[in-house]
């Protein structure tokens, strides 16, 4: 009897512990999670988290002081550069550890390890695109440079000093929910972070779509629908359009080749082409108080934790402030005592596809001119939570990895395509940022940028001494006309990239006569630039609105610049509405459709939060362009994309009979408009009936900020904010200004910045999302910038002091 | 009387030792306690249940107050509740069961070696 009782109770106790110690299906281990001494209760931030700390570590040479201000922005003071980056690593680890882990996992195709089979395709996609090849090449390049190596190692030690201080109860909540542990940081992870950004910003192309389109439509129609450049009056390139190019370019000649004819419908998932940004700089002659002003707002997917983290780094010879990326060293967009800089994506096609012809089924050789070249094979083990590992064979060629083959999204055994992408090439982008953080003048800026390759960026610059500049900066292959616009034949060397645009020939300008430089992901230069340009993702509205606003006033103030960043003017709407909804057309409509047409024609074209017209236009353009290009999709009958919005407008303007629209079922423009307005009215009525409220723009758009791992309660819905894509305030439903900064380069720089989110990555902290509403209202934080620690000693939220051991 | 002291002791030891043990210290501490100290089965269960349960209730309540229920409210949504207070109740129950089961396991282990003496009719002492 006693034995029986013992067996019963001890088995019960053991079963209870086991049941609650391990995750069951999708549920996390409940005992671990709910225990108040170990579980999520420990993650809720309390007063004690703001207590000051004194930490003794071996990895540093001198003492380090960090003062966190009221916004939890760390002001780091170190006596040498390596200690400063140690502290940056520690602080980023402390506030963004899980995000750093998750992003670098995503970039290396290791999400399934912690998420399960749901992310297997994503992981295969990442690995097959050669993200790790790129990261390892970059790591090698970083480590070849002793300066970068020392700083990256110091940063790594900083992150790891934090990680090694943790026990289970301290792990960020996401680790506890997903049931895994943080692993040590490595320099490779810093390289992966930069590749993550490269993928974000250049990881998308239209080569297969173009190939399908040109075959279905013929070259003439294709060129009409997808031109390389716009007419002059609609073109507002990054570098002033009057710019003359006074160098003799490296020549490439177009070989006498025929592009392979293929048709492909299954295309890998790619980055969001809406990733873009605005930046500009005003010369002293263009500002009210005679100091240069620089502004930057990168547009990215809106996530919690925010992709950015505000930081202030001080060591002898460096006082830099701005935002950094979790995992990168230094400030990425910011300023120091002498200069300010910022980035926008410098869009240009740097991803090309080559059809690969294998010799036989072993796939160990592929044709190249009259030779057979050897492939390399890697077996990729993708670990999957709760399942057996998935093994994928990755074959690489001298172009790059064979992404599509018989095992992955290929239509046939013969359809093998290798990816040539500048993100695979060895480069040390990190060094550029290390040098910019310390740069004193234009020459330092030029030198720093010479190391930068991918993702190509428009680096805007302003210095206290009064210079402004902008460089369209990156590693760009020199292409002959149409090279890489379509899928190429990998068995002919004639299709290969031969050379890259020399650094000295990159489009750049310094102190142009117009008194400002600006970029917003548009064409980088005029059509006279002596190297062939192609990119299917240029932005065609923000640039024109931006330059119009910069030119509207003789001299601008900081406040003017903030207003420009948060400007909600919808230039696309203005052009479309004025073209399509004249009084005769309006008179032709009936009922609700007429009301909408009238409202649109009376609208001031601002996508403000309360505007109903903004919602009408969003729906109208959706139906209009869908209807206009419906026949195009039917005709191509494979992967394709629509002509750009500006080009669609220009074509509609040119030809009201719609002669340019393949297989269209509409007699003319009026019929198209009438149908689209009727659909708009229906759709808006349905929305009103469904949500029982007025279709005010912010409600209709429902801007949402999602948690990185899609843990719904850690995200935010219904942010009350205006704007949209193609508007300077480029905030759409899931995308937008991920950081806004305006810096006036006075004797002591005066800077304003904000981002949607907060400094802490902890959903249990008030600093997790505390800046979001301010950001939505278009307000800024005044950044507290001083090079003297004593200015922070009297008034800080928290202090961390590091002391070296002995 | 003894019952109350035992309950408080279990709560106290679990509280002090908890952070150095895995979460199932909430099972182990009452188990060890009733291997060492004699008790009646039902009393052991109740001491463990109340001792650890109330400790978990108090700790989660206090941490939640200090956090303004910011995290618990978000976590509650994950579990399909509308308020973090539900998680405090669940934590309480879970802690109670952990403590109670642990206590019973300890009590039954002790019984293998030192069985409780059968109460004698009209005896002068009890266990």
Interface residues (C-beta under 8 A of the other chain):
Chain A: X2 X3 X5 X6 X8 X9 X10 X12 X13 X16 X17 X20 X21 X30 X31 X32 X34 X35 X36 X37 X38 X39 X40 X41 X42 X43 X44 X45 X46 X47 X168 X169 X173 X177 X711 X712 X713 X714 X763 X764 X765 X766
Chain B: X18 X19 X22 X23 X24 X25 X26 X27 X31 X41 X56 X59 X60 X63 X64 X66 X67 X68 X70 X71 X72 X74 X75 X77 X78 X87 X90 X91 X94 X95 X97 X98 X101 X102 X104 X105 X107 X108 X109 X111 X112 X115
